[in-house]
């Protein structure tokens, strides 16, 4: 993220050089006999997409054995813990999955992954990816990851029948309209206005309210060094956030995102703000999905106040320092960054390619809309803080702690003070 991350201190740079200079497995770096690919793609859709890329990789690289080192666990929590141990013990996989953006900062500063600028140049990738995306994944002038897909965080899923019963002509377009719509649902239908799940879904909601109230430029500015979270504008956002939370269910905190999203398509809740991975869950047949119908059981729109902005997150792959089969890793990165690989993976995953030259005929329903939005010449990009783009791991954790305390206290002043401190102490 050019211009957004603080410079690394000289002592850290020295540590990076030391790691690269004694990286244990560097002598095997030219080995293309196999490639161990580490990810958390084990669930329905994503595992199928990985298998499709694997088959294409093996066709193109018949002498290289593909080792699938995927570890199950939502959002990669378990996988990242295992990965951290391996990297600390200098036993890296040949390539590992991570969210593009600030989530990779810890690996970069520890000298655990290599910059990929020459890889981008040799494979003409700077022309293949949107310029805004490249800017947002660049750190100190270098790129460290290869995005495979794009998910959208700022999606409003809603039940059209409940909105009709509430006297609403369509989805709300601003935060103020959203609050009014929530009140109308509560007063006129007796349904749950906004379904919410486990605590992280409240963090997800917060980033959408921030973007919806502040706009793209002011939202992006919050993640720059020295950003001021104590302003009246942020106070207004947090006040709206507190008001919106009044229309959620108390018991929902024990449910993950699937249960909260299911409440909308089952006709129990009017709205849910969730990333577009919810679409596959809605429409895929059982047992991997709910088998619901778009435009009948549910509809979608940009989250209130965010039309024209794509709040994005991306699964990407890296090149660890000391990868035992470095040549195999490079071959895998070529697959992950290729048009063929991304078009094989994403329709099955329920996401869209990060590249600009996708085969549009492969993307139907919501995915067609998402791809059209992503490639709009006037689209603005905002990185999701909760899903690894805008905030490093420490900042992410501190925000989560602040939101957790706020869900108990409902004290906007304390929440804002905690967010101010989180920004100051982020080390980003």
Protein Blocks (a to p, Z undefined) as FASTA:
>chain_A
ZZkaccddfklmmmmmmmmmmnojmmmmmpckbccdddfbfbghjlmmmmmmmmmmmmmm
mmbccddfbdedehhlmmmmmmmmmmmnopacfbdcddehjklmmmmmnopaccfklmmm
mnopmmmpcfklmmmmcgehiafbdcfbdcdfbbcdddfklmmmnopabdcfbfklmmmm
mmmmmmmnopafbacddfklmmmmmmmmmmmmnommlmmmmmgghiafkbfklmmmmmmm
mmmmmmpcfklmmpcfklmmmmmmnopafbdcddfklmmmmmpccfkbnopaehklpccd
ddehigoiacdddddddddehiablmlmmmmmmmmmpmklmmmmmmmnopacfbfkbcfk
lpghjlmmmmmmmmpmkbccdddfknopmpcfklmmmmmmmmmmmmmnopaklmmmmmmm
mmmmnoZZ
